[in-house]
Amino acid sequence: MKHSIATKLIAAGAVSIMAMPAFSHIVLESRSAAAGSAYKAVFQVGHGCGGAATTGLSVQIPAGFQGAKPYPKAGWTLTTKLGKLAKPYDNHGKQVTEDVTVVSWTAAGKEAALQDAHFDEFVLRGRLPDTAGPLWFKVLQTCESGSLDWSEVPASGTSVKGLKSPAALLEVTGLASVAELTAPGQPVQVTDAWVRATVPGQKGTGAFMKITAKEGTRLVGVSSPVAGIAEVHEMKMENDIMKMRAVPTLDLPAGKTVEFKSGGYHVMLMDLKRPLAKDSTVPLTLRFKDAKGVQSSVELKVPVATTAPTGKVNDKADPGAGQHKH
């Protein structure tokens, strides 16, 4: 009877587990990342199985990790397979299963195998869930002799103390407030930032915030990977008609807070590459130039919401409520 890679990955007792020191298990190079961000998972392998060379590595993609794309590795065959994960029986005694994706690298020959004394990395990319919490990557390490099933997860919390074969842990962190991201020591403070949520097919929306510069500064540009075009726009009444125009640069007087809001200045995100769902986040980079010509930037993870933090939105003047024309 043949078993899927996923079954091998999770089946208790199916592989030989060796007691290893706590620091010797397979770990991620970057062990924390912000919710909703793109993440490059680099799995570090520093040993084989009791002296035997590593010939294969299989990673079970955890729920919530979207669009996993592995990096090919010279001398190794790369495969991505769907499998069934057997879960505990439900309250009615019915066996529960869950679809899982497993990415595997297999050495094409003995020469390509990772020797026990050597170190190497296996890499894949994806997008993190929009909520904070631990994300566990279960890894099956296959060797010329034996294998190691790095799949143990603590019953609660994230401490792997006492576990012989812990899974690789990624701490998905919640977003600090924008005020925390632009700490007091920085020349420009950004607070109360948010982006208006969109619906499928909508190609533009607005971003709003408050910006305070310690010294006279100009906002000279804005960009975001979710938008083909990102610009600072201004809405104002001219001859009883509300008009919109792009603002190439915007002066930020020293110590004065400039508010980006409905019916005034705002950041317009256009040619959106994906819908922006409520409670997700949007990467946003603001670029500045001071009176001496020194350039700086502030990189933010801005929450997506349907209304402003105060709950008050003027949809008639809100560029996020639909498309606008100049």
Contacts in CASP RR format, 6 or more apart in sequence:
PFRMAT RR
TARGET T0000
AUTHOR 0000-0000-0000
METHOD contacts of the structure
MODEL  1
MKHSIATKLIAAGAVSIMAMPAFSHIVLESRSAAAGSAYKAVFQVGHGCG
GAATTGLSVQIPAGFQGAKPYPKAGWTLTTKLGKLAKPYDNHGKQVTEDV
TVVSWTAAGKEAALQDAHFDEFVLRGRLPDTAGPLWFKVLQTCESGSLDW
SEVPASGTSVKGLKSPAALLEVTGLASVAELTAPGQPVQVTDAWVRATVP
GQKGTGAFMKITAKEGTRLVGVSSPVAGIAEVHEMKMENDIMKMRAVPTL
DLPAGKTVEFKSGGYHVMLMDLKRPLAKDSTVPLTLRFKDAKGVQSSVEL
KVPVATTAPTGKVNDKADPGAGQHKH
3 11 0 8 1.000
3 14 0 8 1.000
4 81 0 8 1.000
4 83 0 8 1.000
4 84 0 8 1.000
4 102 0 8 1.000
5 58 0 8 1.000
5 81 0 8 1.000
5 83 0 8 1.000
5 102 0 8 1.000
5 104 0 8 1.000
5 140 0 8 1.000
6 60 0 8 1.000
6 81 0 8 1.000
6 82 0 8 1.000
6 83 0 8 1.000
6 84 0 8 1.000
6 85 0 8 1.000
6 100 0 8 1.000
6 102 0 8 1.000
7 14 0 8 1.000
7 83 0 8 1.000
7 84 0 8 1.000
7 86 0 8 1.000
8 14 0 8 1.000
8 15 0 8 1.000
8 58 0 8 1.000
8 140 0 8 1.000
9 58 0 8 1.000
9 60 0 8 1.000
9 102 0 8 1.000
9 138 0 8 1.000
9 140 0 8 1.000
9 149 0 8 1.000
9 151 0 8 1.000
10 60 0 8 1.000
10 85 0 8 1.000
10 86 0 8 1.000
10 138 0 8 1.000
10 151 0 8 1.000
13 149 0 8 1.000
14 149 0 8 1.000
15 140 0 8 1.000
15 146 0 8 1.000
15 147 0 8 1.000
15 148 0 8 1.000
15 149 0 8 1.000
16 49 0 8 1.000
16 146 0 8 1.000
16 147 0 8 1.000
16 148 0 8 1.000
17 148 0 8 1.000
17 149 0 8 1.000
17 164 0 8 1.000
17 165 0 8 1.000
18 49 0 8 1.000
18 50 0 8 1.000
18 148 0 8 1.000
18 164 0 8 1.000
19 164 0 8 1.000
20 47 0 8 1.000
20 148 0 8 1.000
20 164 0 8 1.000
20 165 0 8 1.000
22 160 0 8 1.000
22 161 0 8 1.000
22 162 0 8 1.000
24 46 0 8 1.000
24 47 0 8 1.000
25 150 0 8 1.000
25 160 0 8 1.000
25 165 0 8 1.000
25 166 0 8 1.000
25 168 0 8 1.000
26 43 0 8 1.000
26 44 0 8 1.000
26 45 0 8 1.000
26 46 0 8 1.000
26 139 0 8 1.000
26 141 0 8 1.000
26 150 0 8 1.000
26 168 0 8 1.000
27 43 0 8 1.000
27 44 0 8 1.000
27 168 0 8 1.000
27 169 0 8 1.000
28 41 0 8 1.000
28 42 0 8 1.000
28 43 0 8 1.000
28 44 0 8 1.000
28 137 0 8 1.000
28 168 0 8 1.000
28 169 0 8 1.000
28 170 0 8 1.000
29 42 0 8 1.000
29 44 0 8 1.000
29 121 0 8 1.000
30 39 0 8 1.000
30 40 0 8 1.000
30 42 0 8 1.000
30 170 0 8 1.000
31 169 0 8 1.000
31 170 0 8 1.000
31 171 0 8 1.000
32 170 0 8 1.000
32 171 0 8 1.000
32 172 0 8 1.000
32 173 0 8 1.000
33 39 0 8 1.000
33 128 0 8 1.000
33 170 0 8 1.000
33 171 0 8 1.000
33 172 0 8 1.000
33 173 0 8 1.000
34 128 0 8 1.000
34 172 0 8 1.000
34 173 0 8 1.000
34 174 0 8 1.000
34 175 0 8 1.000
34 281 0 8 1.000
34 301 0 8 1.000
35 128 0 8 1.000
35 129 0 8 1.000
35 130 0 8 1.000
35 131 0 8 1.000
35 132 0 8 1.000
35 172 0 8 1.000
35 173 0 8 1.000
35 174 0 8 1.000
35 175 0 8 1.000
35 281 0 8 1.000
36 127 0 8 1.000
36 128 0 8 1.000
36 129 0 8 1.000
36 130 0 8 1.000
36 280 0 8 1.000
36 281 0 8 1.000
36 301 0 8 1.000
37 127 0 8 1.000
37 128 0 8 1.000
37 281 0 8 1.000
37 283 0 8 1.000
37 301 0 8 1.000
38 125 0 8 1.000
38 126 0 8 1.000
38 127 0 8 1.000
38 128 0 8 1.000
39 65 0 8 1.000
39 125 0 8 1.000
39 126 0 8 1.000
39 127 0 8 1.000
39 128 0 8 1.000
39 170 0 8 1.000
40 123 0 8 1.000
40 124 0 8 1.000
40 125 0 8 1.000
40 126 0 8 1.000
41 59 0 8 1.000
41 123 0 8 1.000
41 124 0 8 1.000
41 125 0 8 1.000
41 126 0 8 1.000
41 137 0 8 1.000
41 170 0 8 1.000
42 121 0 8 1.000
42 122 0 8 1.000
42 123 0 8 1.000
43 57 0 8 1.000
43 59 0 8 1.000
43 121 0 8 1.000
43 122 0 8 1.000
43 123 0 8 1.000
43 137 0 8 1.000
43 139 0 8 1.000
43 168 0 8 1.000
44 119 0 8 1.000
44 121 0 8 1.000
45 54 0 8 1.000
45 57 0 8 1.000
45 114 0 8 1.000
45 119 0 8 1.000
45 120 0 8 1.000
45 121 0 8 1.000
45 122 0 8 1.000
45 141 0 8 1.000
46 118 0 8 1.000
46 119 0 8 1.000
46 120 0 8 1.000
47 116 0 8 1.000
48 54 0 8 1.000
48 114 0 8 1.000
48 116 0 8 1.000
48 141 0 8 1.000
48 143 0 8 1.000
48 148 0 8 1.000
49 116 0 8 1.000
49 141 0 8 1.000
49 143 0 8 1.000
49 145 0 8 1.000
49 146 0 8 1.000
49 147 0 8 1.000
49 148 0 8 1.000
50 116 0 8 1.000
50 143 0 8 1.000
50 145 0 8 1.000
51 116 0 8 1.000
51 143 0 8 1.000
52 116 0 8 1.000
52 143 0 8 1.000
52 144 0 8 1.000
52 145 0 8 1.000
52 146 0 8 1.000
53 110 0 8 1.000
53 113 0 8 1.000
53 114 0 8 1.000
53 115 0 8 1.000
53 116 0 8 1.000
53 143 0 8 1.000
53 144 0 8 1.000
54 107 0 8 1.000
54 113 0 8 1.000
54 114 0 8 1.000
54 116 0 8 1.000
54 120 0 8 1.000
54 141 0 8 1.000
54 142 0 8 1.000
54 143 0 8 1.000
55 106 0 8 1.000
55 107 0 8 1.000
55 109 0 8 1.000
55 113 0 8 1.000
55 114 0 8 1.000
55 142 0 8 1.000
55 143 0 8 1.000
55 144 0 8 1.000
56 76 0 8 1.000
56 104 0 8 1.000
56 105 0 8 1.000
56 106 0 8 1.000
56 107 0 8 1.000
56 141 0 8 1.000
56 142 0 8 1.000
56 143 0 8 1.000
57 104 0 8 1.000
57 105 0 8 1.000
57 122 0 8 1.000
57 139 0 8 1.000
57 140 0 8 1.000
57 141 0 8 1.000
57 142 0 8 1.000
58 102 0 8 1.000
58 103 0 8 1.000
58 104 0 8 1.000
58 105 0 8 1.000
58 139 0 8 1.000
58 140 0 8 1.000
58 142 0 8 1.000
59 102 0 8 1.000
59 103 0 8 1.000
59 104 0 8 1.000
59 122 0 8 1.000
59 124 0 8 1.000
59 137 0 8 1.000
59 138 0 8 1.000
59 139 0 8 1.000
60 85 0 8 1.000
60 100 0 8 1.000
60 101 0 8 1.000
60 102 0 8 1.000
60 137 0 8 1.000
60 138 0 8 1.000
60 139 0 8 1.000
60 140 0 8 1.000
60 151 0 8 1.000
61 68 0 8 1.000
61 100 0 8 1.000
61 101 0 8 1.000
61 102 0 8 1.000
61 103 0 8 1.000
61 137 0 8 1.000
62 135 0 8 1.000
62 136 0 8 1.000
62 137 0 8 1.000
62 138 0 8 1.000
63 98 0 8 1.000
64 128 0 8 1.000
64 129 0 8 1.000
64 135 0 8 1.000
65 126 0 8 1.000
65 127 0 8 1.000
65 128 0 8 1.000
65 129 0 8 1.000
65 135 0 8 1.000
66 126 0 8 1.000
66 127 0 8 1.000
66 129 0 8 1.000
67 126 0 8 1.000
67 127 0 8 1.000
68 80 0 8 1.000
68 101 0 8 1.000
68 103 0 8 1.000
68 124 0 8 1.000
68 125 0 8 1.000
68 126 0 8 1.000
69 124 0 8 1.000
69 125 0 8 1.000
69 126 0 8 1.000
70 78 0 8 1.000
70 80 0 8 1.000
70 103 0 8 1.000
70 105 0 8 1.000
70 122 0 8 1.000
70 123 0 8 1.000
70 124 0 8 1.000
71 122 0 8 1.000
71 123 0 8 1.000
71 124 0 8 1.000
71 125 0 8 1.000
72 78 0 8 1.000
73 105 0 8 1.000
73 122 0 8 1.000
74 112 0 8 1.000
75 107 0 8 1.000
75 108 0 8 1.000
75 109 0 8 1.000
75 112 0 8 1.000
76 105 0 8 1.000
76 106 0 8 1.000
76 107 0 8 1.000
76 108 0 8 1.000
76 112 0 8 1.000
77 105 0 8 1.000
77 106 0 8 1.000
77 107 0 8 1.000
77 108 0 8 1.000
78 103 0 8 1.000
78 104 0 8 1.000
78 105 0 8 1.000
79 103 0 8 1.000
79 104 0 8 1.000
79 106 0 8 1.000
80 101 0 8 1.000
80 102 0 8 1.000
80 103 0 8 1.000
80 104 0 8 1.000
81 101 0 8 1.000
81 102 0 8 1.000
81 104 0 8 1.000
82 99 0 8 1.000
82 100 0 8 1.000
82 101 0 8 1.000
82 102 0 8 1.000
83 99 0 8 1.000
83 100 0 8 1.000
83 101 0 8 1.000
83 102 0 8 1.000
84 97 0 8 1.000
84 98 0 8 1.000
84 99 0 8 1.000
84 100 0 8 1.000
85 97 0 8 1.000
85 98 0 8 1.000
85 99 0 8 1.000
85 100 0 8 1.000
86 95 0 8 1.000
86 96 0 8 1.000
86 97 0 8 1.000
87 95 0 8 1.000
87 96 0 8 1.000
87 97 0 8 1.000
87 98 0 8 1.000
88 96 0 8 1.000
89 95 0 8 1.000
89 96 0 8 1.000
90 96 0 8 1.000
103 124 0 8 1.000
105 122 0 8 1.000
106 142 0 8 1.000
107 113 0 8 1.000
107 114 0 8 1.000
110 144 0 8 1.000
113 144 0 8 1.000
114 120 0 8 1.000
128 135 0 8 1.000
128 170 0 8 1.000
128 172 0 8 1.000
129 135 0 8 1.000
129 172 0 8 1.000
130 277 0 8 1.000
130 279 0 8 1.000
130 280 0 8 1.000
130 281 0 8 1.000
131 172 0 8 1.000
131 174 0 8 1.000
131 279 0 8 1.000
132 172 0 8 1.000
132 173 0 8 1.000
132 174 0 8 1.000
133 171 0 8 1.000
133 172 0 8 1.000
133 173 0 8 1.000
133 174 0 8 1.000
134 157 0 8 1.000
134 158 0 8 1.000
134 169 0 8 1.000
134 170 0 8 1.000
134 171 0 8 1.000
134 172 0 8 1.000
135 169 0 8 1.000
135 170 0 8 1.000
135 171 0 8 1.000
135 172 0 8 1.000
136 153 0 8 1.000
136 167 0 8 1.000
136 168 0 8 1.000
136 169 0 8 1.000
136 170 0 8 1.000
137 167 0 8 1.000
137 168 0 8 1.000
137 169 0 8 1.000
137 170 0 8 1.000
138 149 0 8 1.000
138 150 0 8 1.000
138 151 0 8 1.000
138 153 0 8 1.000
138 167 0 8 1.000
138 168 0 8 1.000
139 150 0 8 1.000
139 151 0 8 1.000
139 167 0 8 1.000
139 168 0 8 1.000
140 147 0 8 1.000
140 148 0 8 1.000
140 149 0 8 1.000
140 150 0 8 1.000
140 151 0 8 1.000
141 147 0 8 1.000
141 148 0 8 1.000
141 149 0 8 1.000
141 150 0 8 1.000
148 165 0 8 1.000
149 165 0 8 1.000
150 165 0 8 1.000
150 166 0 8 1.000
150 167 0 8 1.000
150 168 0 8 1.000
151 165 0 8 1.000
151 167 0 8 1.000
152 160 0 8 1.000
152 163 0 8 1.000
152 164 0 8 1.000
152 165 0 8 1.000
152 166 0 8 1.000
152 167 0 8 1.000
153 166 0 8 1.000
153 167 0 8 1.000
154 160 0 8 1.000
154 163 0 8 1.000
154 166 0 8 1.000
158 169 0 8 1.000
158 171 0 8 1.000
160 166 0 8 1.000
160 169 0 8 1.000
175 281 0 8 1.000
175 301 0 8 1.000
175 303 0 8 1.000
177 191 0 8 1.000
178 190 0 8 1.000
178 191 0 8 1.000
178 192 0 8 1.000
178 193 0 8 1.000
178 209 0 8 1.000
178 300 0 8 1.000
178 302 0 8 1.000
179 189 0 8 1.000
179 190 0 8 1.000
179 191 0 8 1.000
179 192 0 8 1.000
181 190 0 8 1.000
181 298 0 8 1.000
181 299 0 8 1.000
181 300 0 8 1.000
181 301 0 8 1.000
182 188 0 8 1.000
182 189 0 8 1.000
182 190 0 8 1.000
182 191 0 8 1.000
182 298 0 8 1.000
182 300 0 8 1.000
186 298 0 8 1.000
187 213 0 8 1.000
187 214 0 8 1.000
187 215 0 8 1.000
187 217 0 8 1.000
187 288 0 8 1.000
187 290 0 8 1.000
187 296 0 8 1.000
188 211 0 8 1.000
188 212 0 8 1.000
188 213 0 8 1.000
188 214 0 8 1.000
188 217 0 8 1.000
188 252 0 8 1.000
188 286 0 8 1.000
188 288 0 8 1.000
188 296 0 8 1.000
188 298 0 8 1.000
189 211 0 8 1.000
189 212 0 8 1.000
189 213 0 8 1.000
189 214 0 8 1.000
190 209 0 8 1.000
190 210 0 8 1.000
190 211 0 8 1.000
190 286 0 8 1.000
190 298 0 8 1.000
190 300 0 8 1.000
191 209 0 8 1.000
191 210 0 8 1.000
191 212 0 8 1.000
192 208 0 8 1.000
192 209 0 8 1.000
192 210 0 8 1.000
192 309 0 8 1.000
193 207 0 8 1.000
193 208 0 8 1.000
193 209 0 8 1.000
193 210 0 8 1.000
193 284 0 8 1.000
193 300 0 8 1.000
193 302 0 8 1.000
193 303 0 8 1.000
194 207 0 8 1.000
194 208 0 8 1.000
194 209 0 8 1.000
194 302 0 8 1.000
194 303 0 8 1.000
194 304 0 8 1.000
194 305 0 8 1.000
194 308 0 8 1.000
194 309 0 8 1.000
195 205 0 8 1.000
195 206 0 8 1.000
195 207 0 8 1.000
195 208 0 8 1.000
195 269 0 8 1.000
195 276 0 8 1.000
195 282 0 8 1.000
195 284 0 8 1.000
195 302 0 8 1.000
195 303 0 8 1.000
195 304 0 8 1.000
195 305 0 8 1.000
196 205 0 8 1.000
196 206 0 8 1.000
196 207 0 8 1.000
196 208 0 8 1.000
196 276 0 8 1.000
196 304 0 8 1.000
196 305 0 8 1.000
196 306 0 8 1.000
196 313 0 8 1.000
196 318 0 8 1.000
196 320 0 8 1.000
196 321 0 8 1.000
197 205 0 8 1.000
197 276 0 8 1.000
197 277 0 8 1.000
197 278 0 8 1.000
197 304 0 8 1.000
197 305 0 8 1.000
197 306 0 8 1.000
198 204 0 8 1.000
198 205 0 8 1.000
198 272 0 8 1.000
198 275 0 8 1.000
198 276 0 8 1.000
198 320 0 8 1.000
199 275 0 8 1.000
200 275 0 8 1.000
201 275 0 8 1.000
202 272 0 8 1.000
202 275 0 8 1.000
202 322 0 8 1.000
202 323 0 8 1.000
203 270 0 8 1.000
203 271 0 8 1.000
203 272 0 8 1.000
203 323 0 8 1.000
204 227 0 8 1.000
204 268 0 8 1.000
204 269 0 8 1.000
204 270 0 8 1.000
204 271 0 8 1.000
204 272 0 8 1.000
204 320 0 8 1.000
204 322 0 8 1.000
204 323 0 8 1.000
205 268 0 8 1.000
205 269 0 8 1.000
205 272 0 8 1.000
205 276 0 8 1.000
205 319 0 8 1.000
205 320 0 8 1.000
205 322 0 8 1.000
206 266 0 8 1.000
206 267 0 8 1.000
206 268 0 8 1.000
206 269 0 8 1.000
206 318 0 8 1.000
206 319 0 8 1.000
206 320 0 8 1.000
207 260 0 8 1.000
207 266 0 8 1.000
207 267 0 8 1.000
207 268 0 8 1.000
207 269 0 8 1.000
207 282 0 8 1.000
207 284 0 8 1.000
207 302 0 8 1.000
208 260 0 8 1.000
208 261 0 8 1.000
208 262 0 8 1.000
208 266 0 8 1.000
208 267 0 8 1.000
208 308 0 8 1.000
209 259 0 8 1.000
209 260 0 8 1.000
209 267 0 8 1.000
209 302 0 8 1.000
210 257 0 8 1.000
210 258 0 8 1.000
210 259 0 8 1.000
210 260 0 8 1.000
211 219 0 8 1.000
211 252 0 8 1.000
211 257 0 8 1.000
211 258 0 8 1.000
211 260 0 8 1.000
211 286 0 8 1.000
212 252 0 8 1.000
212 255 0 8 1.000
212 256 0 8 1.000
212 257 0 8 1.000
212 258 0 8 1.000
213 252 0 8 1.000
213 253 0 8 1.000
213 254 0 8 1.000
213 255 0 8 1.000
213 256 0 8 1.000
213 288 0 8 1.000
214 254 0 8 1.000
214 255 0 8 1.000
215 254 0 8 1.000
215 290 0 8 1.000
215 291 0 8 1.000
216 251 0 8 1.000
216 252 0 8 1.000
216 253 0 8 1.000
216 254 0 8 1.000
216 290 0 8 1.000
216 291 0 8 1.000
217 251 0 8 1.000
217 252 0 8 1.000
217 254 0 8 1.000
217 288 0 8 1.000
217 289 0 8 1.000
217 290 0 8 1.000
217 291 0 8 1.000
218 249 0 8 1.000
218 250 0 8 1.000
218 251 0 8 1.000
218 252 0 8 1.000
218 288 0 8 1.000
218 289 0 8 1.000
218 290 0 8 1.000
219 232 0 8 1.000
219 249 0 8 1.000
219 250 0 8 1.000
219 252 0 8 1.000
219 286 0 8 1.000
219 287 0 8 1.000
219 288 0 8 1.000
220 248 0 8 1.000
220 249 0 8 1.000
220 287 0 8 1.000
220 288 0 8 1.000
220 289 0 8 1.000
220 295 0 8 1.000
221 232 0 8 1.000
221 249 0 8 1.000
221 286 0 8 1.000
221 287 0 8 1.000
222 230 0 8 1.000
222 231 0 8 1.000
222 232 0 8 1.000
222 267 0 8 1.000
222 284 0 8 1.000
222 285 0 8 1.000
222 286 0 8 1.000
222 287 0 8 1.000
223 230 0 8 1.000
223 284 0 8 1.000
223 285 0 8 1.000
223 287 0 8 1.000
224 230 0 8 1.000
224 269 0 8 1.000
224 282 0 8 1.000
224 283 0 8 1.000
224 284 0 8 1.000
224 285 0 8 1.000
225 273 0 8 1.000
225 283 0 8 1.000
226 269 0 8 1.000
226 272 0 8 1.000
226 273 0 8 1.000
226 274 0 8 1.000
226 276 0 8 1.000
226 282 0 8 1.000
226 283 0 8 1.000
227 269 0 8 1.000
227 270 0 8 1.000
227 271 0 8 1.000
227 272 0 8 1.000
227 273 0 8 1.000
228 270 0 8 1.000
228 271 0 8 1.000
228 272 0 8 1.000
228 273 0 8 1.000
229 268 0 8 1.000
229 269 0 8 1.000
229 270 0 8 1.000
229 271 0 8 1.000
230 267 0 8 1.000
230 268 0 8 1.000
230 269 0 8 1.000
230 270 0 8 1.000
230 284 0 8 1.000
231 246 0 8 1.000
231 247 0 8 1.000
231 267 0 8 1.000
231 268 0 8 1.000
231 270 0 8 1.000
232 246 0 8 1.000
232 247 0 8 1.000
232 248 0 8 1.000
232 250 0 8 1.000
232 265 0 8 1.000
232 266 0 8 1.000
232 267 0 8 1.000
232 268 0 8 1.000
233 244 0 8 1.000
233 245 0 8 1.000
233 246 0 8 1.000
233 247 0 8 1.000
233 265 0 8 1.000
233 266 0 8 1.000
233 267 0 8 1.000
233 268 0 8 1.000
233 319 0 8 1.000
234 244 0 8 1.000
234 245 0 8 1.000
234 247 0 8 1.000
234 264 0 8 1.000
234 265 0 8 1.000
234 266 0 8 1.000
235 242 0 8 1.000
235 243 0 8 1.000
235 244 0 8 1.000
235 262 0 8 1.000
235 263 0 8 1.000
235 264 0 8 1.000
235 266 0 8 1.000
235 317 0 8 1.000
235 319 0 8 1.000
236 242 0 8 1.000
236 243 0 8 1.000
236 263 0 8 1.000
236 264 0 8 1.000
237 243 0 8 1.000
242 263 0 8 1.000
242 317 0 8 1.000
243 326 0 8 1.000
244 319 0 8 1.000
244 324 0 8 1.000
244 325 0 8 1.000
244 326 0 8 1.000
245 326 0 8 1.000
246 268 0 8 1.000
246 326 0 8 1.000
247 265 0 8 1.000
250 258 0 8 1.000
250 265 0 8 1.000
252 258 0 8 1.000
252 288 0 8 1.000
258 265 0 8 1.000
259 265 0 8 1.000
260 266 0 8 1.000
260 267 0 8 1.000
261 308 0 8 1.000
262 308 0 8 1.000
262 313 0 8 1.000
262 314 0 8 1.000
262 317 0 8 1.000
262 318 0 8 1.000
262 319 0 8 1.000
263 314 0 8 1.000
263 317 0 8 1.000
263 318 0 8 1.000
264 317 0 8 1.000
266 319 0 8 1.000
267 284 0 8 1.000
268 319 0 8 1.000
268 324 0 8 1.000
269 282 0 8 1.000
276 282 0 8 1.000
276 304 0 8 1.000
277 304 0 8 1.000
278 304 0 8 1.000
278 305 0 8 1.000
278 306 0 8 1.000
279 303 0 8 1.000
279 304 0 8 1.000
279 305 0 8 1.000
280 303 0 8 1.000
280 304 0 8 1.000
281 301 0 8 1.000
281 302 0 8 1.000
281 303 0 8 1.000
281 304 0 8 1.000
282 301 0 8 1.000
282 302 0 8 1.000
282 304 0 8 1.000
283 299 0 8 1.000
283 300 0 8 1.000
283 301 0 8 1.000
283 302 0 8 1.000
284 299 0 8 1.000
284 300 0 8 1.000
284 301 0 8 1.000
284 302 0 8 1.000
285 297 0 8 1.000
285 298 0 8 1.000
285 299 0 8 1.000
285 300 0 8 1.000
286 297 0 8 1.000
286 298 0 8 1.000
286 300 0 8 1.000
287 295 0 8 1.000
287 296 0 8 1.000
287 297 0 8 1.000
288 295 0 8 1.000
288 296 0 8 1.000
288 297 0 8 1.000
288 298 0 8 1.000
289 295 0 8 1.000
289 296 0 8 1.000
290 296 0 8 1.000
307 313 0 8 1.000
313 321 0 8 1.000
315 321 0 8 1.000
END
